[in-house]
Amino acid sequence: MIISVFVAFASFGAFWGVWGASVPRVQHQAGVTDGQLGMALLFVGAGALPAMLLTGRALDRWGLTVAAVAIGTLGVTGAGLALTAMNLASLCAGLTLVGATSGAADVAMNAVAGRAEKITGRPVITRAHGVFSTLVVLASLATGLASAQPLAVPFTAVALASLAACAFLLKTLPASVHGNDRTKTAPPDRRITPFVLIGVLGALAFASENAHQSWSAVFAHAELRTGLGPSAVAPAVFAGVVAITRFSIGGLKPDHARTVLLAGASTAAAGTAVIATAPTLLIAALGLAAAAAGTGVLFPTLLSVVSLNVDESRRGSATSIVTTVSYLGFLFGPVYVGLWADVVGLRGAMFAVAALAAALSLLAPALLRVSGFANPTHRSNNEAARSTPLSAGQQPCC
């Protein structure tokens, strides 16, 4: 099942790598201005958010094979966007569908990863996110090398890869929601507040991560006076360090979640402060690497803590809630930087991003405790039944 997880995340990363490298060409084909493109990109979130919420219910009802359908549909939808985005209206419609299928795939594949981590007793989620980051970088580079080809070529290639992944997942994922669970469990607690609280921490993590991913090239060009070529490397460096970090710490179990969260948030805050004060590109790159290493571990760690202990009958819904709330931070991060930049400049905005990471380090211990996910793997079933939203009798397997 672990291979299925990596296949799903690789396919998802490949799609977004192709998309990220193709945005300028999509804009040119659709004939839209920068402002119109910015507005059109909002439709990704508009499609994703409701789909993410609905996917959780679909997973709980029909099982993990929902992930296979979502992955395959995402690739096909992306190819459709490349072929039909000829004006603002068709671009917005296509991005809405891409957002919906991407949101569904995001929730579904994280649920699959959580299930795999629980039944195998091996760390899976963080490494799976590392696979995603790696494929984003590789697909971006490959798309750049194929820039002389028609726009439909890279999107068709990733669509075929997504359909192949879909076929593999349909063959390997368990059709049943409960898979091989033999343990009888008590009826699950239906509270959503604990998952929302974890999602708030995830939102802070994603806001910091996407702020750097979206603005690092602009910062290098505008504040450090680098050329367009060197500044364009910054997002790839960030994504590369995120991937390396996720693979490096992927072996840590959720027992160390609090330590990983505090260390990651503190490192991200410090690295961002270095960026804000950097006099040269080299110093800024060192700060960016630290920020990438810090932010890269945050969301996978939070998801791992929840996924390891959630009742199987609620895995889809729990993953959906945490992922959806966290995704709000992903959408807000770049906007947050822009708003601060208008007031205090880009360097001041970087300090505001550092404040997000600092806030996460301060809030994490309290929200983990209030949500009931502080040290979840060390509690007995009776304790879990009294203090968490998880059902009694569900034993962690690691």
Phi, psi and omega in degrees: 000332179298321178299321178299320178299312182295324177297316180297314181291325177296316179298317180297315179295320179299318179299310184287336172293316177297316181297312183302320180283345185259356184306313180300323180288323176297318178300315180295316180297320181281344179068041182249154178280173177300318179296318178294323177296316178302318178294318181297324181295337176296336181290340174298311178294323180297325177279327187288315189301308179295326180294323180296320179292319181289329183295325178302315179294321179297320179296316180294333182269317188249353175096181188288346178294348172304327180298321180298313180297318182296317180297314179297318181294324179299314180298317180294319180296321177297318177297321177298321177299315181298328182275336189246349184283085183250352178202180184298317183296313181292328177294315179296318179296316180295320180291330175296316179292320177298317179298318181295313181289325178293318178298319178296317180295322181300308180296315185295316183288330175291326175294319177298317180296319178296319178297316181296318180297323183287315186280337180266339183072018181240145178296125184234317192299310183297318178294325177297320176293330174295321175300317178302309182299320180298316181290331174300313180295311183296317180292325177298313180296317180297320179294321177298318179294333181264021185295340178284345180277159176303152182303326183293339186296305180296325180289325176293320179297316181288332175294317178296320177296321179294320178293324176295319177296319178302314180297319179296317181292322177299328182280331190252336182279145177292136180286330183282145177298321187266354176052236183264013180298127179247346186281132176284133183239154176286160178303133184289147173290135186262012179294144178250347184305314179302321180289325176296319180298317176295323177297326177298316176297320177297324179295319177297319179296312182291325178299316178295315183296311183285336174299315178290317182299323185273332189246354184298319179294319179296318179299314181299319182286316186278320185264329183254359175059035175279161177288170181296326180295303179299322182293330181291342180285337186305311179298325178292321176298316180300310181296324179295317179293322176302313181298313181299317181296318181295321176291324185291320183257008184298339181280350180287137180270165181300347175306328184261016187301315182299317179296316180297317181296314181293317179294318180295314181295319180295318178296318178297317180296316180295315180298321180292323176296323176297317178302315184299330184253004187295129177273340183225166180295324180298313179296318179297322179295321177296318177295321180295321178297318178295318179297321179294316179297322181289311183288331186297335184267351193289299184295315178302324179294316178299316181294323179296318179300315181289312186296326183296329189244358182284145177295141183299330180290348180240006185303314181298312182296317180297314179297321179299314182295311181299315183292320181294313179297319179296323182296332176300322176294322178300318179289323187280333186308304180298323178295320178303315179297316180299318180296316179292323181297325178295332184266314188236007181085170184293324179293319176297324179296326177295324175296325177294325176292320176301325179295328177296315179294321178296320178298322179296318181295329179281323185275333187305310182300318182291315183289326175297319181291314182295322182287342181093010182255012175286121181051048185296332185283353182257005184259153178281170179299319181295320178296320180297321181295326182279327193242356182229169177279010183267154182276149180289155175090351181269105186274129169297144182264004176216000000 
